[in-house]
Amino acid sequence: MSKNHEKVHPIIELEFKYTYHFPILESIVAIMLFMAATRGIAVGNASVWLELCLGSQWDGSRLIERYYAFLEGGTLAYAMALSSLISVFVLLIPALTAFSLARSFEDGTLQTLLSYPLSRSRILLTKVAMILLLTCIPAMVLALAAVYIYIPGGIQFLPFLALSVAFSVFVLVVTSVGILISLISKRTMPSAAAGMLGWTGALAIVSMDIVPESIKRVINPVAIITESIRGEANTLLTWEIAGSLWGSFIVGIAIFVLGILTFERMEV
């Protein structure tokens, strides 16, 4: 067993014992699978199915058009699945950060962790990494699986990559904000409520026309890419979308660093 694994093992063990015990972890997977499957099926109903038309009436150009429409249908299903999960994650992740960090102030778990030879930044990094691994990756995998089950064999790589990066960055921002709120509040219910209400309100506000597009792209980068796939925005992978991804990533990292600095200086 490596030294790094030995250092973080107590944190992981306590997290699974007190934060992600049954049925919390199973419920997370069930919610993501249900939302991903329903959105994939809904978009799949409107997709174009590929038909191989061999014979004297075979039309190669028409077949190619249908094939690309098929790929676009699968990609749109994946985009819509992730977009629908955003509304769930702005409620789920603040609750997880509150139960993982704020509750550890209340029940003394954090004092137990600090008794180990672990730095505070390592404790916080491990908690954030677990939230990202237990939410972001399963969500993308289950959404992709739902699309492939219903629309087998087709999805565009570059939009898939952009959507996956955008969703990961969005989860990072929500998690970082939740961590900072939990550190400031140190109480479970107020932290969870503040995160849920704050993000629900933020997503509602950025959907208004009066909000500048640059702010919309930073707060919800998945939306701009989904709009591009649906033909409601500019061409995918332009400098605007790249700026949206980088902007969200920088904001997420900045808030997380602020959380680490706050945690390093506070009394427990």
C-alpha positions as CSV (number, residue, x, y, z in Angstrom):
1,M,0.0,0.0,0.0
2,S,1.5,3.4,-1.0
3,K,2.1,6.1,1.5
4,N,-0.5,8.4,-0.2
5,H,-3.1,5.7,0.0
6,E,-2.3,5.2,3.7
7,K,-2.8,8.9,4.3
8,V,-6.2,9.3,2.6
9,H,-7.6,5.9,3.6
10,P,-8.9,7.1,7.0
11,I,-10.8,9.9,5.2
12,I,-12.3,7.5,2.6
13,E,-13.3,5.0,5.3
14,L,-15.0,7.7,7.4
15,E,-16.7,9.2,4.4
16,F,-18.3,5.9,3.4
17,K,-19.2,5.1,6.9
18,Y,-20.9,8.4,7.8
19,T,-21.7,10.2,4.5
20,Y,-22.2,7.6,1.8
21,H,-23.8,4.8,3.7
22,F,-26.8,2.9,2.4
23,P,-29.1,4.0,0.9
24,I,-27.5,7.4,0.0
25,L,-25.0,6.1,-2.6
26,E,-27.5,3.7,-4.1
27,S,-30.1,6.5,-4.3
28,I,-27.6,8.7,-6.2
29,V,-27.0,6.1,-8.8
30,A,-30.7,5.4,-9.2
31,I,-31.6,9.0,-9.6
32,M,-28.9,9.5,-12.3
33,L,-29.9,6.4,-14.1
34,F,-33.6,7.3,-14.2
35,M,-33.0,10.9,-15.4
36,A,-30.4,9.8,-18.0
37,A,-32.6,7.0,-19.4
38,T,-35.8,9.1,-19.6
39,R,-34.1,11.9,-21.4
40,G,-32.2,9.6,-23.7
41,I,-35.5,7.8,-24.6
42,A,-37.4,11.1,-25.1
43,V,-34.8,12.4,-27.6
44,G,-34.4,9.0,-29.1
45,N,-38.1,9.0,-30.1
46,A,-37.4,11.9,-32.4
47,S,-34.1,10.5,-33.8
48,V,-33.5,9.2,-37.2
49,W,-32.7,5.4,-37.4
50,L,-30.1,4.2,-39.8
51,E,-31.3,1.9,-42.6
52,L,-29.0,0.0,-44.9
53,C,-30.7,0.2,-48.3
54,L,-28.9,-2.1,-50.6
55,G,-30.0,-2.9,-54.2
56,S,-30.8,-1.0,-57.4
57,Q,-32.3,1.9,-55.6
58,W,-29.4,2.3,-53.2
59,D,-28.7,6.1,-52.6
60,G,-25.2,6.6,-51.1
61,S,-25.6,10.3,-50.4
62,R,-29.0,9.8,-48.7
63,L,-27.5,7.0,-46.6
64,I,-24.7,9.3,-45.5
65,E,-27.2,12.0,-44.6
66,R,-29.2,9.6,-42.5
67,Y,-26.0,8.3,-40.8
68,Y,-25.0,11.8,-39.7
69,A,-28.6,12.5,-38.6
70,F,-28.3,9.3,-36.6
71,L,-25.1,10.5,-34.9
72,E,-26.7,13.9,-34.2
73,G,-29.7,12.2,-32.6
74,G,-27.5,10.2,-30.2
75,T,-25.4,13.3,-29.4
76,L,-28.5,15.3,-28.7
77,A,-29.8,12.6,-26.4
78,Y,-26.6,12.6,-24.4
79,A,-26.7,16.4,-24.2
80,M,-30.3,16.5,-23.0
81,A,-29.6,13.7,-20.5
82,L,-26.7,15.8,-18.9
83,S,-28.8,19.0,-19.1
84,S,-31.7,17.3,-17.2
85,L,-29.2,16.0,-14.6
86,I,-28.1,19.6,-13.9
87,S,-31.4,20.4,-12.2
88,V,-30.9,17.3,-10.0
89,F,-27.2,18.0,-9.2
90,V,-27.8,21.6,-8.0
91,L,-29.9,19.9,-5.2
92,L,-27.8,16.8,-4.7
93,I,-24.3,18.2,-4.5
94,P,-25.0,21.0,-2.0
95,A,-26.6,18.3,0.2
96,L,-23.6,16.0,-0.2
97,T,-21.1,18.8,0.6
98,A,-23.1,19.8,3.7
99,F,-23.3,16.2,5.0
100,S,-19.7,15.6,4.1
101,L,-18.1,18.7,5.6
102,A,-20.6,20.8,7.6
103,R,-21.9,17.8,9.6
104,S,-18.3,16.8,10.4
105,F,-18.0,20.1,12.4
106,E,-21.2,19.2,14.3
107,D,-20.5,15.5,15.1
108,G,-16.8,15.8,15.8
109,T,-15.7,13.7,12.7
110,L,-13.5,16.5,11.5
111,Q,-11.6,16.5,14.8
112,T,-11.1,12.8,14.4
113,L,-9.6,13.3,10.9
114,L,-7.4,16.2,12.1
115,S,-5.9,13.8,14.8
116,Y,-4.4,11.8,11.9
117,P,-1.1,13.1,10.3
118,L,-3.0,14.7,7.5
119,S,-2.9,18.3,6.2
120,R,-6.2,20.2,6.1
121,S,-5.8,20.7,2.3
122,R,-5.5,16.9,1.8
123,I,-8.6,16.3,3.8
124,L,-10.6,18.8,1.7
125,L,-9.1,17.6,-1.5
126,T,-10.1,14.0,-0.7
127,K,-13.7,15.0,0.2
128,V,-14.1,17.0,-3.1
129,A,-12.5,14.2,-5.1
130,M,-15.0,11.7,-3.7
131,I,-18.0,13.9,-4.5
132,L,-16.7,14.4,-8.0
133,L,-16.0,10.7,-8.5
134,L,-19.4,9.6,-7.0
135,T,-21.5,12.0,-9.0
136,C,-19.8,13.3,-12.2
137,I,-18.4,10.1,-13.7
138,P,-21.4,7.9,-13.0
139,A,-23.7,10.5,-14.4
140,M,-21.8,10.7,-17.7
141,V,-21.3,7.0,-18.0
142,L,-25.0,6.2,-17.2
143,A,-26.2,9.0,-19.6
144,L,-24.0,7.6,-22.3
145,A,-25.1,4.0,-21.6
146,A,-28.8,5.1,-21.8
147,V,-28.1,6.7,-25.2
148,Y,-26.3,3.6,-26.6
149,I,-29.0,1.3,-25.3
150,Y,-31.8,3.2,-27.0
151,I,-29.8,4.5,-30.0
152,P,-27.0,1.9,-30.4
153,G,-23.9,2.7,-32.3
154,G,-24.0,6.5,-32.8
155,I,-22.6,9.6,-31.2
156,Q,-20.3,12.4,-32.3
157,F,-16.9,12.4,-30.6
158,L,-16.1,16.1,-30.3
159,P,-19.5,17.2,-29.0
160,F,-19.4,14.3,-26.6
161,L,-16.0,15.4,-25.4
162,A,-17.1,19.0,-25.0
163,L,-20.3,18.0,-23.2
164,S,-18.3,15.7,-20.8
165,V,-15.8,18.5,-20.0
166,A,-18.6,21.1,-19.5
167,F,-20.5,18.8,-17.2
168,S,-17.4,18.0,-15.2
169,V,-16.5,21.7,-14.9
170,F,-20.1,22.5,-13.8
171,V,-20.0,19.8,-11.1
172,L,-16.6,21.2,-9.9
173,V,-18.1,24.7,-9.6
174,V,-21.2,23.5,-7.7
175,T,-19.0,21.4,-5.4
176,S,-16.5,24.2,-4.7
177,V,-19.3,26.6,-3.8
178,G,-20.9,24.0,-1.6
179,I,-17.6,23.4,0.2
180,L,-17.1,27.1,0.8
181,I,-20.7,27.5,2.2
182,S,-20.2,24.5,4.5
183,L,-17.0,26.0,5.8
184,I,-18.6,29.3,6.5
185,S,-21.8,27.9,8.1
186,K,-20.4,24.8,9.8
187,R,-24.0,23.6,10.1
188,T,-25.6,20.9,8.0
189,M,-29.1,22.1,7.2
190,P,-28.3,25.8,6.6
191,S,-25.4,24.8,4.3
192,A,-27.6,22.4,2.3
193,A,-30.5,24.9,2.1
194,A,-28.2,27.8,1.1
195,G,-26.6,25.8,-1.6
196,M,-29.8,24.4,-3.0
197,L,-31.7,27.7,-3.0
198,G,-28.7,29.6,-4.3
199,W,-28.0,27.4,-7.3
200,T,-31.7,27.0,-8.1
201,G,-32.0,30.8,-8.1
202,A,-28.8,31.2,-10.1
203,L,-30.0,28.9,-12.9
204,A,-33.3,30.6,-13.0
205,I,-31.7,34.1,-13.2
206,V,-29.2,33.1,-16.0
207,S,-32.1,31.8,-18.1
208,M,-33.5,35.3,-18.4
209,D,-32.7,37.4,-21.5
210,I,-31.4,40.3,-19.5
211,V,-28.3,38.3,-18.3
212,P,-25.2,38.7,-20.5
213,E,-24.3,35.7,-22.5
214,S,-20.8,35.6,-21.0
215,I,-22.2,35.1,-17.5
216,K,-24.6,32.4,-18.8
217,R,-21.8,30.5,-20.4
218,V,-19.7,30.5,-17.2
219,I,-22.4,29.5,-14.8
220,N,-23.9,26.8,-17.1
221,P,-21.5,25.7,-19.8
222,V,-23.6,22.6,-20.6
223,A,-26.4,24.8,-21.8
224,I,-24.5,26.6,-24.5
225,I,-23.1,23.4,-26.0
226,T,-26.5,21.8,-25.9
227,E,-27.9,24.8,-27.8
228,S,-25.2,24.4,-30.4
229,I,-26.0,20.8,-31.0
230,R,-29.7,21.7,-31.3
231,G,-28.8,24.5,-33.8
232,E,-29.8,27.3,-31.5
233,A,-26.4,28.8,-31.0
234,N,-23.2,29.2,-33.0
235,T,-21.1,26.4,-34.4
236,L,-19.8,24.0,-31.8
237,L,-16.3,24.3,-30.4
238,T,-15.9,28.0,-31.3
239,W,-13.8,30.4,-29.1
240,E,-16.9,31.3,-27.2
241,I,-17.5,27.7,-26.1
242,A,-13.8,27.3,-25.3
243,G,-14.0,30.5,-23.2
244,S,-17.1,29.2,-21.5
245,L,-15.3,26.0,-20.4
246,W,-12.1,27.8,-19.3
247,G,-14.1,30.5,-17.5
248,S,-16.1,28.0,-15.5
249,F,-13.0,26.0,-14.7
250,I,-11.1,29.0,-13.5
251,V,-14.1,30.1,-11.4
252,G,-14.4,26.6,-9.9
253,I,-10.6,26.4,-9.1
254,A,-10.6,29.9,-7.6
255,I,-13.5,29.2,-5.3
256,F,-12.0,25.9,-4.2
257,V,-8.6,27.5,-3.5
258,L,-10.5,30.1,-1.4
259,G,-12.2,27.2,0.5
260,I,-8.8,25.7,1.2
261,L,-7.4,29.0,2.5
262,T,-10.5,29.5,4.7
263,F,-10.2,25.9,6.0
264,E,-6.5,26.4,6.8
265,R,-7.1,29.5,8.9
266,M,-10.2,28.5,10.8
267,E,-10.4,27.0,14.3
268,V,-12.1,23.6,14.6
